[in-house]
Amino acid sequence: MGAGVGGVWNMVYVGSPGAPTSHCSNTGGEIPVSTVDESPVVLEKPYIVADGSSYKLMRPKVEYNKVGHTAGW
């Protein structure tokens, strides 16, 4: 993960490998950061895809203790 640039208050990273270490101060021009190692539950919204002349409803699976992205999406 690259650097989180910008932000106004507290930057929050959940289940993001390479996220910065949590800290509460804003010394040295850095904004506060909260980091959670895993996302307890991820449930993406259903979405529609076109398959030739028909449409399909895709319903992603519920994922638990998620870290990083889902391969193949």
Biotite code that builds the C-alpha atoms (Angstrom):
import biotite.structure as struc

atoms = struc.array([
    struc.Atom([0.000, 0.000, 0.000], chain_id="A", res_id=1, res_name="MET", atom_name="CA", element="C"),
    struc.Atom([1.248, 3.470, -0.803], chain_id="A", res_id=2, res_name="GLY", atom_name="CA", element="C"),
    struc.Atom([1.004, 6.447, 1.471], chain_id="A", res_id=3, res_name="ALA", atom_name="CA", element="C"),
    struc.Atom([-2.343, 7.904, 2.438], chain_id="A", res_id=4, res_name="GLY", atom_name="CA", element="C"),
    struc.Atom([-2.049, 11.494, 1.297], chain_id="A", res_id=5, res_name="VAL", atom_name="CA", element="C"),
    struc.Atom([-4.410, 14.162, 2.487], chain_id="A", res_id=6, res_name="GLY", atom_name="CA", element="C"),
    struc.Atom([-7.305, 13.769, 4.843], chain_id="A", res_id=7, res_name="GLY", atom_name="CA", element="C"),
    struc.Atom([-8.717, 16.180, 7.344], chain_id="A", res_id=8, res_name="VAL", atom_name="CA", element="C"),
    struc.Atom([-9.257, 14.249, 10.535], chain_id="A", res_id=9, res_name="TRP", atom_name="CA", element="C"),
    struc.Atom([-8.397, 10.644, 11.260], chain_id="A", res_id=10, res_name="ASN", atom_name="CA", element="C"),
    struc.Atom([-7.480, 8.202, 8.486], chain_id="A", res_id=11, res_name="MET", atom_name="CA", element="C"),
    struc.Atom([-8.897, 4.691, 9.096], chain_id="A", res_id=12, res_name="VAL", atom_name="CA", element="C"),
    struc.Atom([-7.540, 1.532, 7.436], chain_id="A", res_id=13, res_name="TYR", atom_name="CA", element="C"),
    struc.Atom([-9.436, -1.755, 7.886], chain_id="A", res_id=14, res_name="VAL", atom_name="CA", element="C"),
    struc.Atom([-8.011, -5.026, 6.577], chain_id="A", res_id=15, res_name="GLY", atom_name="CA", element="C"),
    struc.Atom([-5.404, -3.150, 4.548], chain_id="A", res_id=16, res_name="SER", atom_name="CA", element="C"),
    struc.Atom([-1.996, -4.848, 4.290], chain_id="A", res_id=17, res_name="PRO", atom_name="CA", element="C"),
    struc.Atom([0.828, -2.332, 4.502], chain_id="A", res_id=18, res_name="GLY", atom_name="CA", element="C"),
    struc.Atom([-1.291, 0.289, 6.259], chain_id="A", res_id=19, res_name="ALA", atom_name="CA", element="C"),
    struc.Atom([0.530, 2.770, 8.489], chain_id="A", res_id=20, res_name="PRO", atom_name="CA", element="C"),
    struc.Atom([0.840, 2.092, 12.208], chain_id="A", res_id=21, res_name="THR", atom_name="CA", element="C"),
    struc.Atom([-1.891, 3.569, 14.410], chain_id="A", res_id=22, res_name="SER", atom_name="CA", element="C"),
    struc.Atom([-1.036, 6.779, 16.240], chain_id="A", res_id=23, res_name="HIS", atom_name="CA", element="C"),
    struc.Atom([-3.040, 9.564, 17.861], chain_id="A", res_id=24, res_name="CYS", atom_name="CA", element="C"),
    struc.Atom([-0.831, 12.614, 17.487], chain_id="A", res_id=25, res_name="SER", atom_name="CA", element="C"),
    struc.Atom([-0.698, 15.145, 14.714], chain_id="A", res_id=26, res_name="ASN", atom_name="CA", element="C"),
    struc.Atom([2.885, 16.171, 15.333], chain_id="A", res_id=27, res_name="THR", atom_name="CA", element="C"),
    struc.Atom([5.188, 16.695, 12.391], chain_id="A", res_id=28, res_name="GLY", atom_name="CA", element="C"),
    struc.Atom([2.268, 17.431, 10.066], chain_id="A", res_id=29, res_name="GLY", atom_name="CA", element="C"),
    struc.Atom([0.963, 13.845, 10.170], chain_id="A", res_id=30, res_name="GLU", atom_name="CA", element="C"),
    struc.Atom([-2.744, 13.314, 10.743], chain_id="A", res_id=31, res_name="ILE", atom_name="CA", element="C"),
    struc.Atom([-3.922, 10.672, 13.263], chain_id="A", res_id=32, res_name="PRO", atom_name="CA", element="C"),
    struc.Atom([-4.254, 7.105, 11.923], chain_id="A", res_id=33, res_name="VAL", atom_name="CA", element="C"),
    struc.Atom([-6.376, 4.168, 13.125], chain_id="A", res_id=34, res_name="SER", atom_name="CA", element="C"),
    struc.Atom([-5.509, 0.739, 11.750], chain_id="A", res_id=35, res_name="THR", atom_name="CA", element="C"),
    struc.Atom([-7.586, -2.440, 12.195], chain_id="A", res_id=36, res_name="VAL", atom_name="CA", element="C"),
    struc.Atom([-5.837, -5.636, 11.043], chain_id="A", res_id=37, res_name="ASP", atom_name="CA", element="C"),
    struc.Atom([-8.945, -7.451, 9.739], chain_id="A", res_id=38, res_name="GLU", atom_name="CA", element="C"),
    struc.Atom([-12.394, -6.455, 8.611], chain_id="A", res_id=39, res_name="SER", atom_name="CA", element="C"),
    struc.Atom([-14.742, -8.587, 10.763], chain_id="A", res_id=40, res_name="PRO", atom_name="CA", element="C"),
    struc.Atom([-17.425, -8.911, 8.048], chain_id="A", res_id=41, res_name="VAL", atom_name="CA", element="C"),
    struc.Atom([-17.532, -7.760, 4.416], chain_id="A", res_id=42, res_name="VAL", atom_name="CA", element="C"),
    struc.Atom([-20.762, -7.976, 2.448], chain_id="A", res_id=43, res_name="LEU", atom_name="CA", element="C"),
    struc.Atom([-20.582, -6.277, -0.939], chain_id="A", res_id=44, res_name="GLU", atom_name="CA", element="C"),
    struc.Atom([-23.750, -5.034, -2.618], chain_id="A", res_id=45, res_name="LYS", atom_name="CA", element="C"),
    struc.Atom([-25.296, -7.158, -5.376], chain_id="A", res_id=46, res_name="PRO", atom_name="CA", element="C"),
    struc.Atom([-24.689, -5.855, -8.904], chain_id="A", res_id=47, res_name="TYR", atom_name="CA", element="C"),
    struc.Atom([-25.918, -6.537, -12.432], chain_id="A", res_id=48, res_name="ILE", atom_name="CA", element="C"),
    struc.Atom([-23.719, -7.643, -15.346], chain_id="A", res_id=49, res_name="VAL", atom_name="CA", element="C"),
    struc.Atom([-24.556, -7.956, -19.039], chain_id="A", res_id=50, res_name="ALA", atom_name="CA", element="C"),
    struc.Atom([-24.015, -11.397, -20.581], chain_id="A", res_id=51, res_name="ASP", atom_name="CA", element="C"),
    struc.Atom([-24.644, -11.030, -24.308], chain_id="A", res_id=52, res_name="GLY", atom_name="CA", element="C"),
    struc.Atom([-28.341, -10.143, -24.643], chain_id="A", res_id=53, res_name="SER", atom_name="CA", element="C"),
    struc.Atom([-29.235, -11.085, -21.041], chain_id="A", res_id=54, res_name="SER", atom_name="CA", element="C"),
    struc.Atom([-28.459, -9.719, -17.610], chain_id="A", res_id=55, res_name="TYR", atom_name="CA", element="C"),
    struc.Atom([-27.354, -11.534, -14.466], chain_id="A", res_id=56, res_name="LYS", atom_name="CA", element="C"),
    struc.Atom([-27.560, -10.553, -10.822], chain_id="A", res_id=57, res_name="LEU", atom_name="CA", element="C"),
    struc.Atom([-24.255, -11.168, -9.054], chain_id="A", res_id=58, res_name="MET", atom_name="CA", element="C"),
    struc.Atom([-24.384, -11.667, -5.286], chain_id="A", res_id=59, res_name="ARG", atom_name="CA", element="C"),
    struc.Atom([-20.897, -11.620, -3.732], chain_id="A", res_id=60, res_name="PRO", atom_name="CA", element="C"),
    struc.Atom([-20.254, -14.011, -0.844], chain_id="A", res_id=61, res_name="LYS", atom_name="CA", element="C"),
    struc.Atom([-20.028, -12.810, 2.729], chain_id="A", res_id=62, res_name="VAL", atom_name="CA", element="C"),
    struc.Atom([-16.391, -12.719, 3.833], chain_id="A", res_id=63, res_name="GLU", atom_name="CA", element="C"),
    struc.Atom([-15.178, -12.898, 7.425], chain_id="A", res_id=64, res_name="TYR", atom_name="CA", element="C"),
    struc.Atom([-11.905, -11.661, 8.961], chain_id="A", res_id=65, res_name="ASN", atom_name="CA", element="C"),
    struc.Atom([-10.980, -10.177, 5.590], chain_id="A", res_id=66, res_name="LYS", atom_name="CA", element="C"),
    struc.Atom([-7.503, -8.866, 4.845], chain_id="A", res_id=67, res_name="VAL", atom_name="CA", element="C"),
    struc.Atom([-6.625, -7.346, 1.457], chain_id="A", res_id=68, res_name="GLY", atom_name="CA", element="C"),
    struc.Atom([-8.534, -7.431, -1.817], chain_id="A", res_id=69, res_name="HIS", atom_name="CA", element="C"),
    struc.Atom([-10.577, -10.270, -3.286], chain_id="A", res_id=70, res_name="THR", atom_name="CA", element="C"),
    struc.Atom([-8.656, -11.912, -6.132], chain_id="A", res_id=71, res_name="ALA", atom_name="CA", element="C"),
    struc.Atom([-10.473, -12.029, -9.443], chain_id="A", res_id=72, res_name="GLY", atom_name="CA", element="C"),
    struc.Atom([-12.715, -8.991, -8.929], chain_id="A", res_id=73, res_name="TRP", atom_name="CA", element="C"),
])
